[in-house]
Amino acid sequence: MSRNADHVYTAPADIARLEARIAGLHDDARVELRLRDGRVLAGVVAALPTLQSFYGPGDEEGLNGVLRLEQAGGTQDLWLDEIDAIRPLTEAELERFQRDLPH
């Protein structure tokens, strides 16, 4: 992944918000994610995300993080700031969600 991000954060409140998201994304957690753009994704957290330093627009340095989500069709990397809500899923709920995906 690039060292560049569309959005980076330096304000303590923004960083605390990102850290709160990380708290709900521990290794192997089965989750449903509601994203800012309206998408709903479900999968398994591949590894605990961490805040990292990235360069944003205008070469501003700040923090963001990347979540690697394992899904039925492969893995997807998501920026932490794209996530609006996290809901833990049971294994049965995750299987049902993935079964209902359009093919």
Secondary structure, DSSP 8 states (H G I E B T S, - for coil): --SB-S--B-SHHHHHHHHHHHHT--TT-EEEEEETTS-EEEEEESS---EEEEE-GGG-EEEEEEEEEEETTEEEEEEGGGEEEEEE--HHHHHHHHHTS--
